[in-house]
């Protein structure tokens, strides 16, 4: 049997910065809930199972109106999230019964693709712990309590970290268990948990600047445009493949006709 790969999709946030009456993961992007796009990418990937983490009172809604409606058969469990992101990840890890690797992804990042997931699988098998990110394009300032700049890190050493964040399952599970035992709520991402409690270096590799996290109303507009562009490119790709197919078909027909004349 091959190695088993699981994914955790986090969709338990309240989305306070969005200023909307509904959680951001259910806001519509091109007539689909935001979390739909991440689940669709994992459904079309080499991942074996998906654990969806959401609000406790939203589990039935997710099952009926998202998982069942869009036939996301790889979603094996829908579990309630925790008081913070790290707790939701921990509960997601607890729900996985058996896996060799796990990819942890924010459901509010709709631009993930099956191709990026395949890249994640390649790197996690090679490095044990890796995360998607991109080199920072902006100068970053470290500020004091009054927002005065006190230091400017060298930009070439800075990356913007994204998701998926990918790990050997046993490695990240044990690291999270140690973190929970220490009641350490200062961690900001899964890589930090593994760095601190797993003592394993985390490899960064490039995803894409379009792999945005939808957090504000401006992000919704940007995500809508990105989804629209992706659909257009997909249609053009399909059209291109069809044209190539027709050209090859016509070529083979002419070849057979010439052969028959001889």
QUIHU-V919137 format. One line per field, one symbol per residue. ss: DSSP state (A for helix, B for strand, O for the rest). Layout:
BEGIN
ss: ???
END
This chain:
BEGIN
ss: OOOOBBBBBBBOOOOAAAOOOOOAAAOBBOOBBAAAAAAAAAAOOOOOBBBBBBOAAAAAAAAAAAAAOOOOOOBBBBBBOOOOAAAAAAAAAAAOOOOOBBBBBBOOOOOOOAAAAAAAAAAAAAAOBBBBBBBOOOOOBBBOOOOOBBBBOOAAAOBBBBBBBBBBAAAAAAAAAAAAAOOOOOOOOAAAAAAAAAOOOOBBBBOOOOOOOOOOAAAAAAAAAAAAAAAAAAAAAAAAAAAAAAAAAAAAAAAAAAAAAO
END
